Amino acid sequence: MKTQYTDNKFPRVVVVGGGFGGIEVAKKLKNKEVEVLLLDRNNHHTFQPLLYQVATGTLDAPSIAFPLRKMFRKQENFTFRIADVHGIDGIQKTLHTDIGDIAYDYLVIATGATTNFFGNKDLEYYAMPMKNVREAVNIRSFLLQNIEESLLAFTETARTPFLNFVVVGGGPTGVELSGAIAEIRNHILSKDYPELKREDMNVYLVEGLPKILANLSPQASAKAELYLKELGVKVLLNVQVTGYNGEIITFADGKSIPTKTVLWSAGVMGQFPVGINPDIVVRGNRIRIDEECRVVGMNDVFAIGDVAAMITEELPRGHPGVAPVAQQQGRFVAKNIVRLLNNQPTEKFKYFDKGSMATIGRNKAVVDIGKVRFQGFFAWWIWMFVHLMSLVGFRNRVVTFINWAINYLTFNAGIRLIIHKYRRPPKRTEEPSEMSESHR
């Protein structure tokens, strides 16, 4: 295909991925003497920390998404294109995409991560991931579909698999998702489905480590587990999943659970176009970068966020895969690109950890800020404020706040609609392509 956008007046910075890191790069290059081209498979930015609320019907999908064009409509040096990036030619400084070849002066890879099923094809096919809006809406539909299907079962044995919901992965996503499903069980089930009792529905959280929220403090982990158990979640620790066939999930200790619904949040892996030297791809399929966020061996290419791994003595496994890392790296890379253009020395990236938090349900959350740890009602309000203010767009903040307020006051808010029934696609008979699956 023809090379696109060859008439640039200023050096072109191409950003691949409209997630937390990618949009920060573009924002910080506003009014600079560069041309910014943002590429993404979708035309919107997604606030991923609240995907679980879309999956459980607390929020509608548009509440956590924002159009990328609208976000940058006042930035004159910005261009956006919907595109699938297939490959990088570091020698010719060109991207190969489905809309043509695109030349760059500086490239920022901010493609994020996708779900990691650790090579288990059955889990990949039958378990449900939650990394984008489409997957979250699919979970919502499938969850409701299975409750509806349970009403058609003639025996308790036949009904049980439809009402057993298994969440695999005890990180913040798994904890928040299992807590939200438990609240549906506790407050919604018997109202919407008077034929069912709350005891008919079971929520399991499966974690392979000895504790949940392993990256938070021991106090936060212990308190979160207690909160989940108070909600009625059955927390299974030190349990390894060995398989799932759509009917039964099996574990390494020989036990199993009959279930139609397995929600997978047990791991992520970086995703990026071909053209990166395999020798610098490290654990978690992440691209190794130096302390200036440059891809090792590629001076004009940067990688940030979940797809990047800055390995140092202090961080032998790189930075955690959280939004603040991507945001800070995005701002940092933009500043360093400006320094390069002005022939100034570049700086080294230092991550400022503002803390970690997770919510487990109504009035229940855990927060770690430095050496300060607190849990419960105040932590829950802190969690809500931080997430509310982090949403992009005034409308989204207002709509989300109203939804949260109604839900808190009535115990009965939510979007419990099956707009499109979820059906698993046919199994693929050939190996998946090496090309990137999506760009956040």
C-alpha positions in Angstrom: 0.0 0.0 0.0 1.0 3.6 -0.4 2.8 5.3 2.4 0.4 7.6 4.2 1.0 11.1 5.6 4.3 11.9 3.9 3.9 15.7 3.7 4.5 16.4 7.4 5.8 19.8 8.2 7.2 18.8 11.6 8.7 15.6 12.9 5.9 12.9 13.2 5.3 11.1 16.5 3.2 8.0 16.0 1.5 6.6 19.1 0.0 3.1 18.8 -2.7 2.6 21.4 -5.3 5.0 22.9 -5.1 3.7 26.4 -3.8 5.5 29.5 -0.3 5.9 28.3 -1.0 6.7 24.7 -3.3 9.6 25.4 -0.9 11.1 27.9 1.8 11.1 25.2 -0.5 12.9 22.8 -1.7 15.4 25.4 1.8 16.4 26.5 2.8 17.1 22.9 0.1 19.7 22.5 1.5 22.9 21.0 4.9 21.4 20.5 6.6 21.4 17.1 5.6 17.9 16.2 2.8 16.2 14.4 1.0 13.6 16.6 -0.7 10.6 14.9 -2.6 8.3 17.2 -3.6 4.9 15.9 -6.0 2.5 17.6 -8.4 -0.2 16.5 -11.2 1.5 18.4 -12.3 5.1 18.3 -12.6 5.5 22.0 -10.6 5.4 25.2 -11.8 2.9 27.9 -11.5 3.4 31.6 -10.6 -0.2 32.3 -10.7 -0.1 36.2 -14.5 0.1 36.0 -15.0 -2.6 33.3 -16.2 -5.0 36.1 -19.1 -2.6 36.8 -20.1 -2.8 33.2 -19.8 -6.6 33.4 -22.1 -6.7 36.4 -24.6 -4.2 35.2 -23.8 -1.3 37.6 -22.8 1.0 34.7 -23.5 1.1 31.0 -20.6 0.8 28.6 -20.7 4.5 27.4 -20.2 5.7 31.0 -16.6 4.4 31.0 -15.7 5.2 27.4 -14.8 8.5 25.7 -14.3 9.3 22.0 -10.7 9.9 21.1 -11.5 12.5 18.5 -13.6 14.5 21.0 -10.8 14.2 23.6 -8.3 15.9 21.2 -10.6 18.2 19.1 -8.8 21.3 20.4 -5.3 20.0 19.7 -4.2 21.3 16.3 -1.2 19.1 15.9 -3.2 15.9 16.5 -4.5 13.3 14.0 -6.4 10.1 14.8 -7.0 7.1 12.6 -8.7 3.8 13.2 -6.1 1.2 12.2 -4.7 -2.2 12.8 -0.9 -2.1 13.1 0.6 -5.3 11.7 4.3 -4.7 11.8 7.2 -2.3 12.5 10.1 -1.7 10.1 12.7 -0.1 12.4 15.2 0.4 9.6 12.8 2.2 7.3 11.0 3.8 10.3 7.7 2.7 8.9 4.6 1.0 10.3 2.7 -1.5 8.2 -1.1 -1.1 8.8 -4.4 -2.0 7.2 -4.7 1.6 6.0 -1.3 1.7 4.4 2.3 2.2 5.4 2.9 5.0 7.8 6.3 6.7 8.3 7.4 8.0 11.7 10.2 10.0 13.2 9.4 8.7 16.7 7.2 5.8 17.6 5.5 5.1 20.9 4.2 1.6 21.5 1.4 1.8 24.0 -0.6 -1.3 22.9 -1.3 -2.6 26.5 -2.0 -6.1 27.4 -4.4 -8.9 26.6 -5.6 -11.9 28.6 -3.0 -14.6 29.3 -4.4 -18.1 29.4 -0.9 -19.6 29.7 -1.2 -21.7 26.6 -4.4 -23.6 27.7 -6.6 -23.6 24.6 -9.6 -25.0 26.4 -9.5 -22.2 28.9 -8.9 -19.6 26.1 -12.1 -20.9 24.4 -14.5 -21.5 27.3 -13.4 -19.0 30.0 -14.5 -15.4 29.6 -11.8 -12.6 29.7 -12.5 -8.9 30.6 -10.1 -6.6 28.9 -12.4 -4.3 26.8 -15.9 -3.0 26.7 -17.1 -5.8 24.3 -15.9 -8.5 26.6 -17.5 -6.8 29.7 -20.8 -6.6 27.9 -20.5 -10.2 26.9 -20.0 -11.2 30.5 -23.1 -9.2 31.6 -25.3 -10.9 29.0 -23.9 -14.4 29.7 -24.3 -14.0 33.5 -28.0 -13.0 33.0 -28.5 -15.6 30.4 -27.3 -18.4 32.7 -29.6 -17.2 35.5 -32.5 -17.3 33.1 -31.5 -20.8 31.9 -31.4 -22.0 35.5 -35.2 -21.3 35.7 -35.7 -23.9 33.0 -33.9 -26.7 34.8 -36.1 -29.4 36.4 -33.7 -30.6 39.1 -31.3 -28.9 41.5 -28.4 -30.9 39.9 -29.3 -29.5 36.5 -29.7 -26.0 37.9 -26.5 -25.8 39.9 -24.0 -25.3 37.0 -26.0 -22.2 35.8 -25.8 -20.6 39.2 -22.1 -21.3 40.0 -20.0 -18.4 39.0 -16.2 -18.9 39.2 -13.8 -16.0 39.0 -10.2 -17.1 38.5 -7.5 -14.6 39.7 -7.2 -12.9 43.1 -5.8 -9.6 41.9 -7.9 -6.3 42.1 -10.0 -7.2 39.0 -10.9 -10.7 40.3 -11.6 -9.4 43.8 -13.8 -6.5 42.6 -15.6 -8.7 40.0 -16.4 -11.5 42.5 -17.6 -9.0 45.1 -19.9 -7.3 42.6 -21.4 -10.7 41.5 -21.9 -11.5 45.2 -23.9 -8.3 45.7 -26.1 -9.3 42.8 -26.7 -12.6 44.6 -27.4 -10.8 47.9 -29.5 -7.9 46.8 -30.9 -8.6 43.3 -31.4 -12.3 42.7 -34.6 -12.9 44.7 -36.1 -9.5 43.6 -35.7 -10.2 39.9 -36.1 -14.0 40.1 -38.6 -14.8 42.9 -38.3 -18.5 42.0 -34.7 -18.4 43.3 -33.1 -18.0 46.7 -29.8 -16.4 47.3 -28.5 -19.8 48.6 -29.1 -21.2 45.1 -26.3 -19.0 43.7 -22.6 -19.5 44.5 -19.7 -17.2 43.8 -16.1 -18.6 43.9 -12.8 -16.7 43.8 -9.9 -19.0 42.8 -6.4 -17.9 43.5 -3.2 -19.9 43.0 -1.2 -18.0 45.6 -1.6 -18.2 49.4 -3.5 -14.9 49.5 -5.5 -12.5 47.4 -4.3 -9.0 46.4 -0.7 -10.2 46.6 0.7 -6.8 45.6 -1.0 -5.0 48.4 -0.1 -5.1 52.1 -0.8 -8.2 54.3 -3.4 -6.1 56.1 -5.2 -5.2 52.9 -5.1 -8.8 51.7 -6.5 -10.3 54.9 -9.2 -7.6 55.2 -10.3 -8.1 51.5 -10.6 -11.8 52.1 -12.7 -11.2 55.2 -14.9 -8.8 53.3 -15.4 -11.3 50.4 -16.4 -14.0 52.9 -18.8 -11.7 54.6 -20.5 -11.2 51.2 -20.7 -15.0 50.8 -17.9 -15.5 48.3 -16.1 -18.8 48.6 -12.4 -18.0 48.4 -10.2 -20.8 47.3 -6.5 -20.2 47.9 -3.4 -22.2 46.7 -5.6 -23.7 44.1 -4.3 -24.2 40.5 -6.8 -24.5 37.6 -5.9 -27.4 35.3 -8.8 -27.2 32.8 -12.3 -26.1 31.9 -14.6 -27.7 29.2 -17.5 -25.3 29.5 -19.3 -27.6 32.0 -16.7 -28.4 34.8 -13.6 -26.5 36.0 -11.0 -28.8 37.4 -8.1 -28.1 39.8 -4.7 -29.6 40.5 -5.8 -31.1 43.8 -8.4 -33.2 42.0 -11.4 -31.2 43.0 -13.8 -29.6 40.5 -16.8 -27.3 40.3 -19.7 -27.7 37.9 -20.2 -24.3 36.2 -21.3 -22.7 33.0 -19.5 -19.5 33.8 -15.7 -19.0 34.4 -14.4 -15.5 34.4 -10.7 -15.3 33.8 -8.6 -12.5 35.4 -5.6 -14.6 36.3 -3.0 -13.1 34.0 -2.1 -10.7 31.3 0.5 -10.6 28.5 1.7 -7.7 26.4 0.6 -7.4 22.8 2.4 -5.6 20.1 3.0 -5.7 16.3 5.7 -7.9 14.8 9.0 -6.4 14.1 10.4 -6.3 17.7 13.5 -8.4 18.3 12.4 -11.6 20.1 15.6 -11.4 22.2 14.3 -8.4 24.1 10.8 -9.9 24.8 10.7 -10.9 28.4 8.3 -12.6 30.8 4.7 -11.7 30.2 5.4 -11.0 26.5 6.6 -7.6 27.3 9.2 -5.5 25.5 12.3 -4.7 27.4 13.0 -1.0 27.6 15.8 1.1 29.1 15.5 3.7 31.8 14.4 6.3 29.3 11.6 4.0 28.0 13.4 3.3 24.7 12.9 -0.1 23.2 16.3 -1.8 23.6 18.2 -1.5 20.3 15.8 1.0 18.8 16.7 4.6 19.5 13.6 6.2 18.0 11.1 3.7 19.4 9.6 3.9 22.9 7.3 1.4 24.7 5.2 2.3 27.8 2.6 0.8 30.1 1.6 -2.9 30.3 3.5 -3.8 27.1 6.9 -2.5 28.5 9.3 -4.0 31.0 12.0 -1.7 32.6 14.2 -4.3 34.3 16.5 -2.9 37.0 18.1 -4.1 40.2 15.3 -2.5 42.1 12.6 -3.8 39.7 13.7 -7.2 38.5 10.2 -7.9 37.1 9.6 -4.3 35.9 6.8 -2.0 37.0 3.4 -3.2 37.9 0.8 -3.3 35.2 -1.4 -0.4 36.5 -2.7 2.8 34.9 -0.5 5.2 36.9 2.6 3.6 35.5 1.4 4.0 31.9 0.3 7.6 32.6 3.5 8.7 34.1 5.6 7.0 31.4 3.4 8.6 28.7 4.1 12.1 30.2 7.8 11.3 30.6 8.2 10.0 27.0 6.6 13.1 25.6 9.0 15.4 27.6 12.0 13.3 26.4 10.9 13.5 22.8 10.8 17.3 23.1 14.2 17.2 24.7 15.5 15.2 21.8 14.1 17.6 19.3 15.8 20.5 21.1 19.1 18.6 21.3 18.9 18.5 25.1 19.9 15.6 27.3 17.2 13.1 28.1 16.2 12.0 31.6 15.7 8.7 33.3 12.2 7.6 34.3 11.3 7.4 38.0 7.9 6.0 39.0 6.1 7.7 41.8 3.8 5.2 43.5 0.7 6.9 44.7 -0.6 3.8 46.3 -2.9 0.9 45.5 -6.6 0.2 46.3 -9.4 -2.2 45.6 -13.1 -2.2 46.4 -14.9 -5.4 47.5 -18.5 -4.1 47.7 -20.7 -1.6 49.4 -18.8 0.3 52.2 -15.9 -2.2 51.8 -12.5 -1.3 50.3 -8.8 -1.5 51.0 -6.2 1.3 50.4 -2.5 1.3 50.7 -0.7 4.7 50.4 2.9 4.3 51.3 3.1 3.0 54.8 -0.5 4.1 55.5 -3.1 1.4 55.3 -6.8 1.7 55.9 -9.9 -0.3 55.1 -13.6 -0.1 55.3 -16.0 2.8 54.8 -13.5 5.6 54.5 -11.3 3.5 52.1 -14.5 2.9 50.0 -15.2 6.6 49.7 -11.6 7.3 48.7 -11.8 4.6 46.1 -15.0 6.1 44.7 -13.6 9.6 44.6 -10.3 8.6 42.9 -12.1 6.6 40.2 -14.8 9.1 39.6 -12.3 11.9 39.1 -10.2 9.7 36.8 -13.0 9.2 34.3 -12.7 11.2 31.1 -15.5 13.6 30.4 -17.9 15.6 32.6 -20.9 13.6 31.4 -19.3 10.3 32.3 -18.5 11.5 35.8 -22.1 12.8 36.3 -23.8 9.7 35.0 -21.5 7.4 37.0 -22.1 9.4 40.2 -25.9 9.2 39.7 -25.8 5.5 39.0 -23.6 4.9 42.1 -25.9 7.1 44.3 -29.1 5.3 43.1 -27.5 2.0 43.6 -26.4 2.9 47.1 -29.8 4.2 48.1 -32.0 1.5 46.5 -29.9 -1.6 46.4 -31.7 -2.1 43.0 -30.0 0.0 40.3 -28.2 -1.5 37.3 -28.5 -2.3 33.7 -29.7 -5.9 33.7 -30.4 -6.0 30.0 -29.6 -8.8 27.5 -29.3 -6.7 24.4 -27.5 -9.3 22.4 -27.3 -12.8 23.6 -23.7 -14.0 23.9 -22.8 -17.2 22.0 -19.3 -18.6 21.9 -17.8 -18.4 18.4 -16.9 -21.6 16.6 -13.5 -23.0 17.6 -10.7 -22.0 15.3 -9.0 -24.7 13.4 -5.8 -22.8 12.7 -3.2 -21.0 14.9 -4.0 -17.4 15.6 -2.0 -14.7 13.8 1.0 -13.1 15.3 -0.4 -9.7 14.6 -1.6 -7.5 17.5 -5.1 -8.3 18.7 -6.1 -4.9 19.8 -4.7 -1.5 20.8 -6.0 0.0 24.0 
